[in-house]
Amino acid sequence: MPLIVMCGYPCSGKTRRAHELREYFTQNTERQVHIVGDEVQGIDKSSVYADSQKEKSLRGSLRAEVERKVNRDDIVILDSLNYIKGYRYELFCLIKHTQTPHCLMYCLTSADVSSEWNKCREADTQYTQEILDGLIQRFEAPDSRNRWDSPLFTIQQEDSLPFEAICDALFRRKAPAPNQSTQSQPLSSTNFLYELDKVTQDVLMVSVYRLLWHCKSVSIECVVIRVVLCPRLFLSHRRPASLEISFPFLELQKRSNSREVLTWWS
């Protein structure tokens, strides 16, 4: 699922651009377009962005909603401030995990223009001037040199959207490859039991056999062997005075110590 991340000052035209993108993709492609943003959440912007905990909760809700809509066919547009560089990196890790392309749409305006557009809004959707100034001051502008901010499309007030370039970035560009931090790691390898049996067989059929055979002529009551793959695990055997060393005996020791290794490993 291609992801389009909107970014910019408050009241910089992000929502208008998001609807333009949805209209274009709806008319020119067969893909469904989902807009996830502050408007959909139905929040009171002034109260949410005045409280850091509420703002953090909002970012988590938006990220979770984007993650729920992940598939290989639809387009998701995240229409929010997205002004924190670390949050944009989290979204980049999300698209790496889902192996889908993305792009960043930066709506560039001045602080004065954003303030004027804020005053033209309805009273219940306006930011207070104090909140608006604080968000603009904390804004971390995207940089195309950062892989999580690339490809970057900077759109000013008078510009038309570069739809062809956006389509190239979303549909004709290879998705970023996942790395170890974005992939779920298996609890254990698929051939663990085979490797365990092989190691214990090597240890018991060579080391134990030789050591115990040597013990027949000396007064050693206990033999301790350290397992290479399990540094904290020791296989031990206490030899009675009258013990006949045989291969069935060694096989029994192998099965017994294999159960010990499995219990320790789990």
ROGU-182963 format. One record per residue (C-alpha): residue number from 1; x, y, z. Coordinates in steps of 0.5 Angstrom, whole numbers, plus 500, padded with zeros to 3 digits. Each point is the difference from the previous one (the first is absolute). Example, Ala and Ser with C-alpha at 12.3 -4.5 7.8 and 13.67 -1.06 7.14 Angstrom:
<pt><i>1</i><px>525</px><py>491</py><pz>516</pz></pt>
<pt><i>2</i><px>502</px><py>507</py><pz>498</pz></pt>
***
This chain:
<pt><i>1</i><px>500</px><py>500</py><pz>500</pz></pt>
<pt><i>2</i><px>503</px><py>507</py><pz>498</pz></pt>
<pt><i>3</i><px>500</px><py>505</py><pz>505</pz></pt>
<pt><i>4</i><px>500</px><py>507</py><pz>499</pz></pt>
<pt><i>5</i><px>502</px><py>504</py><pz>507</pz></pt>
<pt><i>6</i><px>498</px><py>507</py><pz>500</pz></pt>
<pt><i>7</i><px>505</px><py>505</py><pz>503</pz></pt>
<pt><i>8</i><px>500</px><py>508</py><pz>502</pz></pt>
<pt><i>9</i><px>498</px><py>505</py><pz>505</pz></pt>
<pt><i>10</i><px>493</px><py>500</py><pz>502</pz></pt>
<pt><i>11</i><px>495</px><py>504</py><pz>495</pz></pt>
<pt><i>12</i><px>505</px><py>499</py><pz>495</pz></pt>
<pt><i>13</i><px>495</px><py>496</py><pz>495</pz></pt>
<pt><i>14</i><px>501</px><py>493</py><pz>501</pz></pt>
<pt><i>15</i><px>493</px><py>498</py><pz>501</pz></pt>
<pt><i>16</i><px>498</px><py>503</py><pz>493</pz></pt>
<pt><i>17</i><px>506</px><py>497</py><pz>497</pz></pt>
<pt><i>18</i><px>498</px><py>493</py><pz>503</pz></pt>
<pt><i>19</i><px>493</px><py>501</py><pz>497</pz></pt>
<pt><i>20</i><px>503</px><py>502</py><pz>493</pz></pt>
<pt><i>21</i><px>505</px><py>493</py><pz>500</pz></pt>
<pt><i>22</i><px>494</px><py>496</py><pz>502</pz></pt>
<pt><i>23</i><px>496</px><py>503</py><pz>494</pz></pt>
<pt><i>24</i><px>505</px><py>499</py><pz>495</pz></pt>
<pt><i>25</i><px>502</px><py>492</py><pz>502</pz></pt>
<pt><i>26</i><px>492</px><py>499</py><pz>501</pz></pt>
<pt><i>27</i><px>499</px><py>502</py><pz>492</pz></pt>
<pt><i>28</i><px>507</px><py>498</py><pz>497</pz></pt>
<pt><i>29</i><px>501</px><py>493</py><pz>504</pz></pt>
<pt><i>30</i><px>496</px><py>494</py><pz>503</pz></pt>
<pt><i>31</i><px>503</px><py>501</py><pz>507</pz></pt>
<pt><i>32</i><px>496</px><py>502</py><pz>506</pz></pt>
<pt><i>33</i><px>502</px><py>506</py><pz>503</pz></pt>
<pt><i>34</i><px>500</px><py>501</py><pz>508</pz></pt>
<pt><i>35</i><px>501</px><py>506</py><pz>503</pz></pt>
<pt><i>36</i><px>503</px><py>500</py><pz>508</pz></pt>
<pt><i>37</i><px>500</px><py>506</py><pz>504</pz></pt>
<pt><i>38</i><px>498</px><py>505</py><pz>505</pz></pt>
<pt><i>39</i><px>494</px><py>501</py><pz>497</pz></pt>
<pt><i>40</i><px>498</px><py>493</py><pz>500</pz></pt>
<pt><i>41</i><px>501</px><py>499</py><pz>507</pz></pt>
<pt><i>42</i><px>496</px><py>506</py><pz>502</pz></pt>
<pt><i>43</i><px>504</px><py>503</py><pz>505</pz></pt>
<pt><i>44</i><px>501</px><py>507</py><pz>503</pz></pt>
<pt><i>45</i><px>506</px><py>503</py><pz>497</pz></pt>
<pt><i>46</i><px>501</px><py>505</py><pz>505</pz></pt>
<pt><i>47</i><px>499</px><py>496</py><pz>506</pz></pt>
<pt><i>48</i><px>504</px><py>494</py><pz>497</pz></pt>
<pt><i>49</i><px>506</px><py>503</py><pz>498</pz></pt>
<pt><i>50</i><px>501</px><py>504</py><pz>506</pz></pt>
<pt><i>51</i><px>501</px><py>494</py><pz>504</pz></pt>
<pt><i>52</i><px>506</px><py>496</py><pz>498</pz></pt>
<pt><i>53</i><px>497</px><py>493</py><pz>503</pz></pt>
<pt><i>54</i><px>494</px><py>501</py><pz>496</pz></pt>
<pt><i>55</i><px>504</px><py>502</py><pz>494</pz></pt>
<pt><i>56</i><px>504</px><py>494</py><pz>501</pz></pt>
<pt><i>57</i><px>494</px><py>495</py><pz>500</pz></pt>
<pt><i>58</i><px>497</px><py>503</py><pz>494</pz></pt>
<pt><i>59</i><px>506</px><py>499</py><pz>496</pz></pt>
<pt><i>60</i><px>500</px><py>493</py><pz>502</pz></pt>
<pt><i>61</i><px>493</px><py>499</py><pz>498</pz></pt>
<pt><i>62</i><px>501</px><py>503</py><pz>493</pz></pt>
<pt><i>63</i><px>506</px><py>495</py><pz>499</pz></pt>
<pt><i>64</i><px>496</px><py>494</py><pz>503</pz></pt>
<pt><i>65</i><px>494</px><py>502</py><pz>495</pz></pt>
<pt><i>66</i><px>505</px><py>500</py><pz>494</pz></pt>
<pt><i>67</i><px>503</px><py>494</py><pz>502</pz></pt>
<pt><i>68</i><px>493</px><py>497</py><pz>500</pz></pt>
<pt><i>69</i><px>499</px><py>502</py><pz>493</pz></pt>
<pt><i>70</i><px>506</px><py>497</py><pz>497</pz></pt>
<pt><i>71</i><px>499</px><py>495</py><pz>494</pz></pt>
<pt><i>72</i><px>503</px><py>500</py><pz>493</pz></pt>
<pt><i>73</i><px>495</px><py>503</py><pz>496</pz></pt>
<pt><i>74</i><px>497</px><py>507</py><pz>504</pz></pt>
<pt><i>75</i><px>503</px><py>506</py><pz>501</pz></pt>
<pt><i>76</i><px>501</px><py>504</py><pz>507</pz></pt>
<pt><i>77</i><px>500</px><py>507</py><pz>501</pz></pt>
<pt><i>78</i><px>503</px><py>502</py><pz>507</pz></pt>
<pt><i>79</i><px>497</px><py>507</py><pz>500</pz></pt>
<pt><i>80</i><px>503</px><py>503</py><pz>507</pz></pt>
<pt><i>81</i><px>505</px><py>505</py><pz>502</pz></pt>
<pt><i>82</i><px>506</px><py>494</py><pz>500</pz></pt>
<pt><i>83</i><px>505</px><py>506</py><pz>502</pz></pt>
<pt><i>84</i><px>504</px><py>495</py><pz>504</pz></pt>
<pt><i>85</i><px>506</px><py>497</py><pz>497</pz></pt>
<pt><i>86</i><px>500</px><py>494</py><pz>504</pz></pt>
<pt><i>87</i><px>493</px><py>499</py><pz>499</pz></pt>
<pt><i>88</i><px>501</px><py>500</py><pz>493</pz></pt>
<pt><i>89</i><px>505</px><py>495</py><pz>501</pz></pt>
<pt><i>90</i><px>495</px><py>495</py><pz>503</pz></pt>
<pt><i>91</i><px>496</px><py>501</py><pz>494</pz></pt>
<pt><i>92</i><px>506</px><py>498</py><pz>496</pz></pt>
<pt><i>93</i><px>501</px><py>494</py><pz>504</pz></pt>
<pt><i>94</i><px>493</px><py>498</py><pz>499</pz></pt>
<pt><i>95</i><px>500</px><py>500</py><pz>493</pz></pt>
<pt><i>96</i><px>507</px><py>496</py><pz>500</pz></pt>
<pt><i>97</i><px>496</px><py>495</py><pz>504</pz></pt>
<pt><i>98</i><px>494</px><py>500</py><pz>495</pz></pt>
<pt><i>99</i><px>505</px><py>500</py><pz>494</pz></pt>
<pt><i>100</i><px>496</px><py>506</py><pz>496</pz></pt>
<pt><i>101</i><px>503</px><py>506</py><pz>497</pz></pt>
<pt><i>102</i><px>498</px><py>507</py><pz>503</pz></pt>
<pt><i>103</i><px>501</px><py>508</py><pz>499</pz></pt>
<pt><i>104</i><px>500</px><py>506</py><pz>504</pz></pt>
<pt><i>105</i><px>496</px><py>506</py><pz>498</pz></pt>
<pt><i>106</i><px>502</px><py>506</py><pz>503</pz></pt>
<pt><i>107</i><px>495</px><py>506</py><pz>500</pz></pt>
<pt><i>108</i><px>505</px><py>506</py><pz>501</pz></pt>
<pt><i>109</i><px>497</px><py>507</py><pz>502</pz></pt>
<pt><i>110</i><px>502</px><py>505</py><pz>504</pz></pt>
<pt><i>111</i><px>498</px><py>501</py><pz>508</pz></pt>
<pt><i>112</i><px>496</px><py>507</py><pz>498</pz></pt>
<pt><i>113</i><px>496</px><py>496</py><pz>494</pz></pt>
<pt><i>114</i><px>499</px><py>494</py><pz>505</pz></pt>
<pt><i>115</i><px>497</px><py>505</py><pz>505</pz></pt>
<pt><i>116</i><px>496</px><py>504</py><pz>495</pz></pt>
<pt><i>117</i><px>497</px><py>493</py><pz>498</pz></pt>
<pt><i>118</i><px>499</px><py>498</py><pz>507</pz></pt>
<pt><i>119</i><px>496</px><py>506</py><pz>501</pz></pt>
<pt><i>120</i><px>495</px><py>499</py><pz>494</pz></pt>
<pt><i>121</i><px>498</px><py>493</py><pz>503</pz></pt>
<pt><i>122</i><px>494</px><py>499</py><pz>504</pz></pt>
<pt><i>123</i><px>501</px><py>501</py><pz>508</pz></pt>
<pt><i>124</i><px>499</px><py>493</py><pz>502</pz></pt>
<pt><i>125</i><px>506</px><py>498</py><pz>495</pz></pt>
<pt><i>126</i><px>505</px><py>506</py><pz>501</pz></pt>
<pt><i>127</i><px>506</px><py>499</py><pz>504</pz></pt>
<pt><i>128</i><px>501</px><py>505</py><pz>506</pz></pt>
<pt><i>129</i><px>506</px><py>505</py><pz>498</pz></pt>
<pt><i>130</i><px>504</px><py>497</py><pz>505</pz></pt>
<pt><i>131</i><px>500</px><py>493</py><pz>498</pz></pt>
<pt><i>132</i><px>501</px><py>502</py><pz>493</pz></pt>
<pt><i>133</i><px>506</px><py>504</py><pz>501</pz></pt>
<pt><i>134</i><px>503</px><py>494</py><pz>505</pz></pt>
<pt><i>135</i><px>498</px><py>495</py><pz>494</pz></pt>
<pt><i>136</i><px>504</px><py>504</py><pz>495</pz></pt>
<pt><i>137</i><px>506</px><py>501</py><pz>505</pz></pt>
<pt><i>138</i><px>501</px><py>493</py><pz>501</pz></pt>
<pt><i>139</i><px>499</px><py>498</py><pz>493</pz></pt>
<pt><i>140</i><px>506</px><py>495</py><pz>497</pz></pt>
<pt><i>141</i><px>500</px><py>502</py><pz>493</pz></pt>
<pt><i>142</i><px>501</px><py>493</py><pz>495</pz></pt>
<pt><i>143</i><px>507</px><py>499</py><pz>497</pz></pt>
<pt><i>144</i><px>500</px><py>496</py><pz>493</pz></pt>
<pt><i>145</i><px>507</px><py>498</py><pz>502</pz></pt>
<pt><i>146</i><px>497</px><py>496</py><pz>506</pz></pt>
<pt><i>147</i><px>497</px><py>493</py><pz>497</pz></pt>
<pt><i>148</i><px>494</px><py>501</py><pz>504</pz></pt>
<pt><i>149</i><px>498</px><py>506</py><pz>497</pz></pt>
<pt><i>150</i><px>501</px><py>498</py><pz>493</pz></pt>
<pt><i>151</i><px>497</px><py>501</py><pz>495</pz></pt>
<pt><i>152</i><px>498</px><py>507</py><pz>502</pz></pt>
<pt><i>153</i><px>495</px><py>504</py><pz>496</pz></pt>
<pt><i>154</i><px>501</px><py>507</py><pz>502</pz></pt>
<pt><i>155</i><px>493</px><py>504</py><pz>498</pz></pt>
<pt><i>156</i><px>499</px><py>507</py><pz>501</pz></pt>
<pt><i>157</i><px>493</px><py>504</py><pz>500</pz></pt>
<pt><i>158</i><px>500</px><py>501</py><pz>493</pz></pt>
<pt><i>159</i><px>503</px><py>494</py><pz>497</pz></pt>
<pt><i>160</i><px>496</px><py>494</py><pz>497</pz></pt>
<pt><i>161</i><px>501</px><py>493</py><pz>503</pz></pt>
<pt><i>162</i><px>505</px><py>496</py><pz>495</pz></pt>
<pt><i>163</i><px>496</px><py>494</py><pz>500</pz></pt>
<pt><i>164</i><px>504</px><py>496</py><pz>495</pz></pt>
<pt><i>165</i><px>506</px><py>501</py><pz>504</pz></pt>
<pt><i>166</i><px>496</px><py>498</py><pz>506</pz></pt>
<pt><i>167</i><px>498</px><py>494</py><pz>496</pz></pt>
<pt><i>168</i><px>507</px><py>498</py><pz>498</pz></pt>
<pt><i>169</i><px>502</px><py>500</py><pz>508</pz></pt>
<pt><i>170</i><px>494</px><py>496</py><pz>502</pz></pt>
<pt><i>171</i><px>499</px><py>495</py><pz>494</pz></pt>
<pt><i>172</i><px>506</px><py>499</py><pz>496</pz></pt>
<pt><i>173</i><px>506</px><py>501</py><pz>506</pz></pt>
<pt><i>174</i><px>502</px><py>494</py><pz>504</pz></pt>
<pt><i>175</i><px>498</px><py>499</py><pz>507</pz></pt>
<pt><i>176</i><px>506</px><py>501</py><pz>505</pz></pt>
<pt><i>177</i><px>502</px><py>493</py><pz>502</pz></pt>
<pt><i>178</i><px>499</px><py>498</py><pz>507</pz></pt>
<pt><i>179</i><px>505</px><py>499</py><pz>505</pz></pt>
<pt><i>180</i><px>501</px><py>497</py><pz>507</pz></pt>
<pt><i>181</i><px>497</px><py>505</py><pz>504</pz></pt>
<pt><i>182</i><px>494</px><py>500</py><pz>496</pz></pt>
<pt><i>183</i><px>499</px><py>492</py><pz>499</pz></pt>
<pt><i>184</i><px>497</px><py>495</py><pz>505</pz></pt>
<pt><i>185</i><px>505</px><py>496</py><pz>502</pz></pt>
<pt><i>186</i><px>499</px><py>492</py><pz>501</pz></pt>
<pt><i>187</i><px>500</px><py>498</py><pz>507</pz></pt>
<pt><i>188</i><px>505</px><py>494</py><pz>498</pz></pt>
<pt><i>189</i><px>503</px><py>497</py><pz>494</pz></pt>
<pt><i>190</i><px>496</px><py>495</py><pz>496</pz></pt>
<pt><i>191</i><px>505</px><py>495</py><pz>500</pz></pt>
<pt><i>192</i><px>502</px><py>501</py><pz>508</pz></pt>
<pt><i>193</i><px>498</px><py>493</py><pz>502</pz></pt>
<pt><i>194</i><px>505</px><py>497</py><pz>494</pz></pt>
<pt><i>195</i><px>506</px><py>505</py><pz>502</pz></pt>
<pt><i>196</i><px>498</px><py>498</py><pz>508</pz></pt>
<pt><i>197</i><px>501</px><py>493</py><pz>498</pz></pt>
<pt><i>198</i><px>506</px><py>500</py><pz>496</pz></pt>
<pt><i>199</i><px>504</px><py>504</py><pz>505</pz></pt>
<pt><i>200</i><px>498</px><py>496</py><pz>506</pz></pt>
<pt><i>201</i><px>502</px><py>494</py><pz>496</pz></pt>
<pt><i>202</i><px>506</px><py>503</py><pz>498</pz></pt>
<pt><i>203</i><px>502</px><py>501</py><pz>507</pz></pt>
<pt><i>204</i><px>498</px><py>494</py><pz>503</pz></pt>
<pt><i>205</i><px>502</px><py>495</py><pz>495</pz></pt>
<pt><i>206</i><px>507</px><py>503</py><pz>500</pz></pt>
<pt><i>207</i><px>502</px><py>504</py><pz>506</pz></pt>
<pt><i>208</i><px>496</px><py>496</py><pz>505</pz></pt>
<pt><i>209</i><px>502</px><py>494</py><pz>497</pz></pt>
<pt><i>210</i><px>507</px><py>501</py><pz>500</pz></pt>
<pt><i>211</i><px>500</px><py>503</py><pz>507</pz></pt>
<pt><i>212</i><px>496</px><py>495</py><pz>503</pz></pt>
<pt><i>213</i><px>504</px><py>495</py><pz>497</pz></pt>
<pt><i>214</i><px>506</px><py>503</py><pz>503</pz></pt>
<pt><i>215</i><px>497</px><py>500</py><pz>507</pz></pt>
<pt><i>216</i><px>500</px><py>492</py><pz>500</pz></pt>
<pt><i>217</i><px>507</px><py>500</py><pz>502</pz></pt>
<pt><i>218</i><px>500</px><py>506</py><pz>505</pz></pt>
<pt><i>219</i><px>496</px><py>502</py><pz>506</pz></pt>
<pt><i>220</i><px>496</px><py>506</py><pz>497</pz></pt>
<pt><i>221</i><px>493</px><py>500</py><pz>503</pz></pt>
<pt><i>222</i><px>497</px><py>505</py><pz>495</pz></pt>
<pt><i>223</i><px>501</px><py>503</py><pz>493</pz></pt>
<pt><i>224</i><px>497</px><py>507</py><pz>498</pz></pt>
<pt><i>225</i><px>500</px><py>502</py><pz>493</pz></pt>
<pt><i>226</i><px>498</px><py>507</py><pz>498</pz></pt>
<pt><i>227</i><px>495</px><py>501</py><pz>494</pz></pt>
<pt><i>228</i><px>503</px><py>504</py><pz>495</pz></pt>
<pt><i>229</i><px>493</px><py>503</py><pz>497</pz></pt>
<pt><i>230</i><px>498</px><py>501</py><pz>507</pz></pt>
<pt><i>231</i><px>505</px><py>503</py><pz>505</pz></pt>
<pt><i>232</i><px>496</px><py>500</py><pz>506</pz></pt>
<pt><i>233</i><px>498</px><py>493</py><pz>499</pz></pt>
<pt><i>234</i><px>505</px><py>494</py><pz>503</pz></pt>
<pt><i>235</i><px>498</px><py>493</py><pz>498</pz></pt>
<pt><i>236</i><px>503</px><py>496</py><pz>506</pz></pt>
<pt><i>237</i><px>500</px><py>492</py><pz>502</pz></pt>
<pt><i>238</i><px>502</px><py>497</py><pz>506</pz></pt>
<pt><i>239</i><px>503</px><py>493</py><pz>499</pz></pt>
<pt><i>240</i><px>499</px><py>495</py><pz>505</pz></pt>
<pt><i>241</i><px>506</px><py>495</py><pz>502</pz></pt>
<pt><i>242</i><px>498</px><py>494</py><pz>496</pz></pt>
<pt><i>243</i><px>497</px><py>503</py><pz>493</pz></pt>
<pt><i>244</i><px>501</px><py>497</py><pz>494</pz></pt>
<pt><i>245</i><px>500</px><py>505</py><pz>494</pz></pt>
<pt><i>246</i><px>496</px><py>498</py><pz>494</pz></pt>
<pt><i>247</i><px>497</px><py>504</py><pz>494</pz></pt>
<pt><i>248</i><px>493</px><py>498</py><pz>503</pz></pt>
<pt><i>249</i><px>502</px><py>504</py><pz>506</pz></pt>
<pt><i>250</i><px>503</px><py>506</py><pz>496</pz></pt>
<pt><i>251</i><px>493</px><py>500</py><pz>496</pz></pt>
<pt><i>252</i><px>496</px><py>500</py><pz>507</pz></pt>
<pt><i>253</i><px>505</px><py>506</py><pz>502</pz></pt>
<pt><i>254</i><px>498</px><py>504</py><pz>493</pz></pt>
<pt><i>255</i><px>493</px><py>499</py><pz>501</pz></pt>
<pt><i>256</i><px>500</px><py>502</py><pz>507</pz></pt>
<pt><i>257</i><px>504</px><py>506</py><pz>499</pz></pt>
<pt><i>258</i><px>496</px><py>502</py><pz>494</pz></pt>
<pt><i>259</i><px>494</px><py>501</py><pz>504</pz></pt>
<pt><i>260</i><px>504</px><py>504</py><pz>505</pz></pt>
<pt><i>261</i><px>503</px><py>505</py><pz>495</pz></pt>
<pt><i>262</i><px>492</px><py>501</py><pz>497</pz></pt>
<pt><i>263</i><px>498</px><py>502</py><pz>507</pz></pt>
<pt><i>264</i><px>506</px><py>505</py><pz>501</pz></pt>
<pt><i>265</i><px>499</px><py>503</py><pz>493</pz></pt>
<pt><i>266</i><px>492</px><py>501</py><pz>501</pz></pt>
***
